[in-house]
Amino acid sequence: MIPKQPFGATGHDSTRIIFGAAAVFAVDQNAADRILEELLEAGINHIDVAASYGHAELRVGPWMREHRGDFFLATKTGERSYEGARDQIRASLERLQVDQIDLIQLHNLTDEEGWEQAFRADGALRACVEAREEGLVRFIGVTGHGTRVASMHLRSLERFPFDSVLLPYPFSMREQPAYAESFEKLLEVCAERRVAVQTIKAVARRRWGKDEKPTTTTWYHAFEDPEDIERAIHWALARPGIFVNTASDPGLMRTSLAAAASFTAEPSRDEMTSAWGRLDVQALFISGYEGVGRSAQ
């Protein structure tokens, strides 16, 4: 059984593993429906999707007719202007076939120009707040990637009381001193303010090599051996209070759910460093090389 914990101050107890719906980015509805059954069987009660995840909102939408009450439903807008975000939120409601979204998130808000624009009077945050006032969304969050994301989230929390944050937390990035320091500061603030912390990229091994043919739908090279995936998921779940979002690949989702269900204890540091050295694990993000792939998940 995958444990649950409070999702910040929202009043919802979410499973510590959250379904990253980028996994239905490009699948047909039959394949998506099979994934829904797996989620229900595993007891997952939180879905995280985004307007930019290909057909994902369209694939999740039919599930909501029968299962809306089974899931905390989150989506994201990558728009930075008021009008763009306002229109995208309404389009997401239509695609998801719901009258209300539980959580709308400003997607990948890490670059300076986009950050400034989103917080302006005519920016995307205003559209999110208005949508909350209109009852179209219940809560507002912010997400991001790269080495600056934790510090940018701290800035965002000083400007607005977001209900959740989302950022990378693989072992390889936790080993970068600057990232680790800003991540710890962010967790401290989030704990004080009861802000939910979602983490991504737990199963990331490194970026794909120039001549490598991807074997998963993730933009990065993920771990392949179930034992390595289990080790990565267990290491992330060992951090109290955080949530782990599944990767944008159905196979990795299944292995991650199984790993979460078997979690009992944190792998030792020696075990982690030995395994990751053997597998040539590399940080996905380094300063000056922050780009992500199509799904950004």
PEKAZI-V34123 format. One record per residue. RES is the residue in one letter. OMEGA is omega in whole degrees, 0 to 359 (* if undefined). Layout:
BEGIN
{{RES & OMEGA} {RES & OMEGA}}
END
This chain:
BEGIN
{{M & 179} {I & 184} {P & 177} {K & 174} {Q & 180} {P & 176} {F & 184} {G & 181} {A & 184} {T & 185} {G & 180} {H & 173} {D & 182} {S & 172} {T & 184} {R & 169} {I & 179} {I & 180} {F & 173} {G & 189} {A & 168} {A & 178} {A & 176} {V & 180} {F & 189} {A & 181} {V & 177} {D & 186} {Q & 179} {N & 179} {A & 178} {A & 181} {D & 177} {R & 177} {I & 177} {L & 180} {E & 178} {E & 178} {L & 180} {L & 179} {E & 180} {A & 180} {G & 180} {I & 185} {N & 183} {H & 180} {I & 178} {D & 182} {V & 178} {A & 178} {A & 184} {S & 182} {Y & 175} {G & 180} {H & 190} {A & 180} {E & 178} {L & 179} {R & 179} {V & 184} {G & 181} {P & 178} {W & 188} {M & 180} {R & 183} {E & 190} {H & 182} {R & 182} {G & 182} {D & 188} {F & 162} {F & 189} {L & 180} {A & 171} {T & 187} {K & 170} {T & 176} {G & 179} {E & 179} {R & 180} {S & 178} {Y & 183} {E & 180} {G & 180} {A & 179} {R & 182} {D & 182} {Q & 178} {I & 179} {R & 176} {A & 178} {S & 177} {L & 180} {E & 181} {R & 180} {L & 176} {Q & 180} {V & 176} {D & 182} {Q & 174} {I & 180} {D & 184} {L & 171} {I & 184} {Q & 171} {L & 194} {H & 175} {N & 183} {L & 184} {T & 180} {D & 187} {E & 183} {E & 180} {G & 179} {W & 180} {E & 181} {Q & 183} {A & 183} {F & 178} {R & 179} {A & 178} {D & 184} {G & 186} {A & 180} {L & 178} {R & 179} {A & 178} {C & 180} {V & 178} {E & 179} {A & 177} {R & 179} {E & 180} {E & 180} {G & 180} {L & 175} {V & 181} {R & 185} {F & 184} {I & 180} {G & 180} {V & 181} {T & 178} {G & 179} {H & 174} {G & 185} {T & 183} {R & 192} {V & 182} {A & 179} {S & 177} {M & 176} {H & 177} {L & 176} {R & 180} {S & 180} {L & 175} {E & 181} {R & 185} {F & 181} {P & 179} {F & 181} {D & 181} {S & 171} {V & 178} {L & 182} {L & 180} {P & 174} {Y & 171} {P & 181} {F & 183} {S & 179} {M & 177} {R & 179} {E & 176} {Q & 187} {P & 183} {A & 179} {Y & 180} {A & 181} {E & 181} {S & 177} {F & 180} {E & 178} {K & 179} {L & 180} {L & 179} {E & 179} {V & 182} {C & 178} {A & 180} {E & 186} {R & 180} {R & 176} {V & 180} {A & 180} {V & 176} {Q & 180} {T & 181} {I & 176} {K & 180} {A & 185} {V & 181} {A & 178} {R & 178} {R & 173} {R & 175} {W & 174} {G & 184} {K & 184} {D & 180} {E & 174} {K & 182} {P & 178} {T & 175} {T & 180} {T & 175} {T & 179} {W & 179} {Y & 177} {H & 180} {A & 172} {F & 183} {E & 181} {D & 180} {P & 179} {E & 178} {D & 177} {I & 179} {E & 180} {R & 181} {A & 180} {I & 180} {H & 179} {W & 180} {A & 182} {L & 180} {A & 178} {R & 184} {P & 171} {G & 184} {I & 174} {F & 179} {V & 179} {N & 181} {T & 184} {A & 185} {S & 178} {D & 183} {P & 179} {G & 178} {L & 177} {M & 183} {R & 180} {T & 179} {S & 177} {L & 178} {A & 179} {A & 180} {A & 181} {A & 182} {S & 186} {F & 175} {T & 185} {A & 179} {E & 173} {P & 180} {S & 178} {R & 179} {D & 179} {E & 182} {M & 184} {T & 179} {S & 181} {A & 184} {W & 174} {G & 179} {R & 184} {L & 181} {D & 178} {V & 180} {Q & 178} {A & 178} {L & 184} {F & 170} {I & 183} {S & 181} {G & 181} {Y & 191} {E & 189} {G & 178} {V & 181} {G & 193} {R & 186} {S & 183} {A & 180} {Q & *}}
END
